[in-house]
Amino acid sequence: MKKRFALLGGDRRQLYLADLLERDGHGTALWGFDKEGLPQSSLEEAVQADCVILPLPVTKDGEGLYLPLDSGSLRLEELWPLLRPAGQVICGGMLSDGLRARARACGLTLEEYFLREEVQVANAVPTAEGAIAEAMARTGRTLHRSRCLVIGYGRIGKVLAQRLQGLGAQVTVSARRLSSLAWAEALGCAALPLGALRGRLGAVDLVFNTVPALVLDRGLLEELPKGAVLVDLASEPGGVDRPAAQALGLTAVWARGLPGRVAPETAAQVIRGAIYHILEERGEPI
């Protein structure tokens, strides 16, 4: 059954998403993109849609809707009363418990699309490819034969290690779990327990961290060669002591949100799939 979708704010992923939905035969209404010079609906018209898609993230400051492509602003407390408590699907990305509670106080139920497992797995691919691009832009050598350390062997770590191997890099995986280390070795990587990093970093060219906790402190950073490049892919608070890295003259980049920056069209395809899955689970298949 064809539906009408409203996309309220967000970055270029949402614009690609609107195009994909229209190609599937659905109606769309855009609001919150006046910097793009595109035809837009009024907010009052947009919120009448069957499904309202809020941005990723819904908010960055906890108060206002994320509107990087719009010159205006909209407080969430102004938006909630415009939405329908019944008969309307409201989806958003990176929903905190506090945000859900505030919406629930207005009778609204928010559906999370970003933290779904299929989205996290799919986003590991553009994240890994974007990490490699970040690294190559900051080093004067090829990844072929480069000595790479991947810290963490979750979704992103697995895909990243595989991509680096495909480019001919010498890959070492460092993780806490013995099962992760076993899988890394089974797939052709060297394996190093996370607690055994100290004294082992003197010959590393590139470090990719995926662990969202301080892993690379000043002591470990001091072991790295001066030309080493660090790419931190972890969410807050990150895994690298960035002030220490800067003081030591190391090249370190905190590369967050890579899917939306390096592959917004692919990211939009992933979000579309998640939205359709949410509708199917609610008994409203597309």
C-alpha positions as a printed Julia matrix, in Angstrom:
286×3 Matrix{Float64}:
  0.0     0.0    0.0
  1.43    3.38  -1.0
  1.89    5.94   1.75
  2.76    9.58   2.2
  6.02   10.26   4.0
  7.18   13.51   5.55
 10.91   14.11   6.02
 11.53   16.81   8.61
 15.08   18.09   8.68
 18.37   16.26   8.6
 21.25   16.11   6.14
 21.66   14.91   2.57
 20.75   11.37   3.56
 17.17   12.54   4.0
 17.11   14.12   0.56
 18.3    10.89  -1.04
 15.73    9.03   1.06
 12.92   11.23  -0.26
 14.01   10.47  -3.81
 14.09    6.72  -3.11
 10.61    6.8   -1.57
  9.25    8.67  -4.57
 10.81    6.12  -6.92
  8.91    3.46  -4.99
  5.68    5.31  -5.78
  5.09    6.98  -2.42
  4.24   10.63  -1.85
  6.73   12.76   0.03
  6.78   16.11   1.78
 10.02   17.9    2.64
 10.44   20.45   5.38
 13.62   21.86   6.91
 15.82   22.15   3.81
 15.51   25.76   2.67
 19.28   26.07   2.1
 18.97   23.52  -0.72
 16.55   25.6   -2.79
 14.14   22.68  -3.14
 10.33   22.88  -3.17
  9.1    22.39   0.38
  5.8    21.81   2.13
  4.69   23.89   5.06
  5.27   22.24   8.41
  1.53   22.1    9.0
  1.04   20.21   5.73
  4.01   17.89   6.21
  2.9    16.61   9.61
 -0.3    15.22   8.07
  1.7    12.4    6.46
  1.15    8.71   7.23
  4.76    8.36   8.32
  6.95   11.16   9.68
 10.7    10.57   9.4
 12.77   12.64  11.79
 16.5    13.16  11.21
 19.59   11.25  12.26
 20.16   12.32  14.94
 16.75   13.76  15.83
 18.51   16.4   17.91
 22.07   17.36  18.75
 21.4    19.64  21.69
 18.43   17.85  23.21
 16.11   20.77  22.49
 15.89   21.55  18.78
 15.26   19.4   15.72
 18.5    18.77  13.8
 18.28   21.19  10.84
 21.75   21.51   9.25
 20.28   22.36   5.83
 17.79   24.97   7.02
 18.17   28.56   8.13
 15.46   28.26  10.76
 14.97   26.29  13.96
 12.24   24.22  15.58
 12.07   23.19  19.22
 10.94   19.62  19.77
  8.38   20.81  22.29
  6.81   22.82  19.46
  6.85   19.82  17.11
  5.31   17.16  19.37
  1.83   18.77  19.58
  1.63   18.89  15.78
  2.01   15.1   15.42
 -0.8    12.56  15.81
 -0.78   10.16  18.77
 -2.75    7.56  16.76
 -2.66    6.46  13.15
  0.72    8.01  12.37
  4.13    6.32  12.39
  6.92    8.55  13.72
 10.49    7.38  13.12
 13.74    8.93  14.29
 17.43    8.16  14.64
 19.52    7.9   17.82
 16.6     8.26  20.19
 17.58    8.68  23.82
 15.4     7.44  26.67
 14.81   11.06  27.69
 13.68   12.01  24.2
 11.28    9.08  24.05
  9.86   10.02  27.45
  9.26   13.61  26.4
  7.44   12.45  23.27
  5.48    9.89  25.27
  4.26   12.67  27.56
  2.51   14.06  24.46
  1.0    10.65  23.67
  3.54    9.87  20.94
  5.51    6.67  20.35
  8.8     7.1   18.5
 10.23    4.28  16.4
 14.03    3.97  16.25
 15.48    3.27  12.8
 19.23    3.85  13.29
 19.99    1.46  16.16
 18.36   -1.54  14.47
 20.82   -4.39  13.94
 20.37   -4.52  10.15
 21.18   -0.8    9.93
 24.26   -1.1   12.13
 25.59   -4.0   10.07
 24.91   -2.28   6.75
 26.51    0.96   7.96
 29.71   -0.91   8.81
 30.55   -1.01   5.1
 30.59    2.76   4.35
 32.2     3.34   7.75
 35.05    0.97   6.92
 35.5     2.39   3.42
 35.36    5.93   4.77
 37.96    5.08   7.41
 40.3     3.82   4.74
 39.77    7.0    2.73
 40.52    9.11   5.83
 43.73    7.17   6.41
 44.92    7.36   2.81
 44.33   11.12   2.74
 46.73   11.52   5.66
 49.6     9.24   4.74
 52.11    9.37   1.93
 52.18    5.62   1.43
 49.92    2.91   0.1
 47.96    0.62   2.36
 49.62   -2.28   0.58
 52.18   -3.68   3.04
 51.28   -1.07   5.63
 51.2    -2.38   9.18
 47.65   -1.74  10.42
 46.21   -2.21  13.88
 42.42   -2.54  14.2
 41.23   -2.13  17.79
 37.88   -3.77  18.42
 36.36   -6.58  16.37
 32.67   -5.81  16.3
 30.66   -5.04  13.18
 32.94   -2.26  11.95
 36.17   -3.92  13.01
 35.35   -7.1   11.11
 34.5    -5.32   7.87
 37.45   -2.93   8.18
 39.98   -5.71   8.78
 38.68   -7.58   5.74
 38.87   -4.49   3.52
 42.41   -3.72   4.68
 43.49   -7.28   3.96
 42.02   -6.98   0.49
 44.29   -3.98  -0.11
 47.35   -5.97   0.91
 47.83   -4.49   4.38
 49.37   -6.45   7.24
 46.5    -6.44   9.73
 46.61   -7.04  13.47
 43.34   -7.14  15.39
 43.27   -6.25  19.08
 40.18   -7.16  21.11
 39.13   -8.21  24.6
 37.2   -11.36  23.76
 39.13  -14.53  23.08
 36.47  -15.54  20.55
 37.09  -12.32  18.61
 40.81  -12.97  18.55
 40.2   -16.52  17.38
 37.98  -15.32  14.54
 40.53  -12.7   13.52
 43.26  -15.36  13.31
 40.95  -17.74  11.44
 40.4   -15.01   8.85
 44.1   -14.34   8.33
 44.85  -11.5   10.74
 47.35  -11.43  13.54
 45.68  -11.24  16.95
 46.7    -9.29  20.03
 44.78   -9.11  23.33
 43.7    -5.59  24.17
 45.54   -5.77  27.47
 48.78   -6.65  25.71
 49.15   -3.53  23.55
 51.84   -1.94  25.69
 55.28   -2.45  24.19
 53.87   -3.64  20.85
 53.14   -0.42  18.94
 56.58    0.63  17.76
 56.14   -0.84  14.28
 52.54    0.25  13.54
 51.84    2.54  10.58
 48.07    2.96  10.92
 45.74    2.55  13.9
 41.96    2.25  13.53
 40.02    2.32  16.79
 36.38    1.23  17.11
 36.16    0.96  20.92
 34.13    3.8   22.55
 36.33    4.01  25.65
 39.82    5.37  26.22
 42.15    2.72  24.85
 45.09    4.69  23.49
 46.37    6.75  26.42
 49.49    8.89  26.35
 51.72    5.99  27.33
 50.62    3.91  24.36
 50.68    6.87  22.0
 54.3     7.55  22.92
 55.2     4.14  21.51
 53.9     4.93  18.03
 56.31    6.04  15.29
 56.14    9.76  14.52
 54.6     9.13  11.11
 51.79    6.94  12.41
 48.19    7.88  11.58
 45.28    7.23  13.93
 41.66    7.05  12.78
 39.19    6.92  15.67
 35.8     5.57  14.59
 34.32    5.27  18.07
 31.34    7.19  19.34
 31.58    9.41  22.42
 33.96    9.65  24.2
 36.23    8.13  21.55
 39.15    5.83  22.21
 42.16    8.11  21.68
 43.64   10.68  24.05
 43.43   13.4   21.41
 45.21   16.18  23.37
 48.1    13.8   24.0
 48.21   12.78  20.35
 48.34   16.42  19.31
 51.06   17.19  21.85
 53.11   14.26  20.53
 52.77   15.47  16.94
 50.78   12.44  15.81
 48.19   12.61  13.05
 44.87   11.68  14.62
 41.35   12.13  13.25
 38.06   11.45  15.01
 36.01   10.23  12.04
 32.43   10.11  13.26
 29.3     9.86  11.11
 31.13    8.53   8.07
 28.14    6.89   6.27
 26.3    10.19   6.05
 29.4    12.05   4.88
 31.05    9.66   2.45
 28.07    7.66   1.15
 24.78    9.51   1.82
 22.93    7.71  -0.97
 23.92    4.29   0.38
 23.03    5.44   3.9
 19.6     6.52   2.61
 19.01    3.08   1.08
 19.78    1.52   4.45
 17.38    3.87   6.26
 14.64    3.17   3.71
 14.98   -0.56   4.4
 14.71    0.04   8.14
 11.61    2.23   7.74
  9.94   -0.45   5.62
 10.82   -3.09   8.22
  9.27   -0.96  10.97
  6.07   -0.62   8.95
  5.98   -4.36   8.27
  6.41   -5.12  11.97
  3.49   -2.83  12.73
  1.32   -4.71  10.25
  1.54   -1.97   7.62
  3.66   -3.56   4.87
  4.67   -1.53   1.85
